[in-house]
């Protein structure tokens, strides 16, 4: 019953900015980590950025210095601020929340939001 709702995607020119948001509804026991993935046409889905329950962040080399991931634990939400966008950033972006329970973990995914960067 947990659902992740994404927003913030759109069309921008190179050098522009977008802020993606993802909010989870429903009951989650505890969050182990949150992240953003993207998938470009003809390519595999790749991790863009993640943030652990302890606040540690990880970024793909291609977005370091341009993207910033943040979270709001009270709202079970995760955000991705994207600056200095490049055409290569064009992809469908998916948010992910990893739930941790006493018996294991479970991943929840958003439906994806399109980000298109023109040159």
C-alpha positions, -999 to +999 in steps of 0.1 A: +000+000+000+030+022+002+032+046-028+059+070-038+048+101-057+073+120-077+072+156-090+095+182-104+105+168-137+103+189-169+120+204-199+150+227-193+179+240-213+215+231-206+227+250-176+193+251-160+181+236-127+153+214-115+143+201-081+128+166-079+106+156-050+094+122-038+070+116-010+059+082+003+025+076+016+015+047+038+032+031+067+070+024+066+086+008+096+119+025+092+140+039+063+174+024+057+182+046+028+167+068+001+179+074-034+174+086-070+180+065-100+177+073-137+173+055-169+181+069-203+167+054-235+186+022-244+206+023-211+204+005-178+190+022-147+218+037-127+221+051-093+224+089-093+225+097-056+216+081-023+214+091+013+215+067+043+197+068+075+228+081+091+230+110+066+259+097+044+255+106+008+268+090-024+268+104-059+275+092-093+308+107-106+289+123-134+268+144-111+291+153-083+292+190-077+260+196-096+234+175-078+224+175-041+203+149-024+184+156+008+157+140+029+129+147+053+125+117+076+093+130+092+077+132+058+093+101+043+105+123+015+136+126-006+147+155-029+172+160-056+184+194-065+199+194-099+220+223-111+240+230-142+220+204-161+235+188-192+219+170-221+234+138-208+212+141-177+182+135-199+164+104-185+135+091-165+143+096-128+130+072-102+130+077-065+136+048-041+131+042-005+145+012+012+125+000+042+143-019+069+123-042+092+134-067+119+131-095+093+147-078+063+145-050+038+121-039+011+124-014-017+097+010-029+099+028-062+082+058-077+067+058-111+094+079-126+095+115-138+109+127-171+138+151-172+148+165-206+177+188-210+181+205-244+214+217-257 
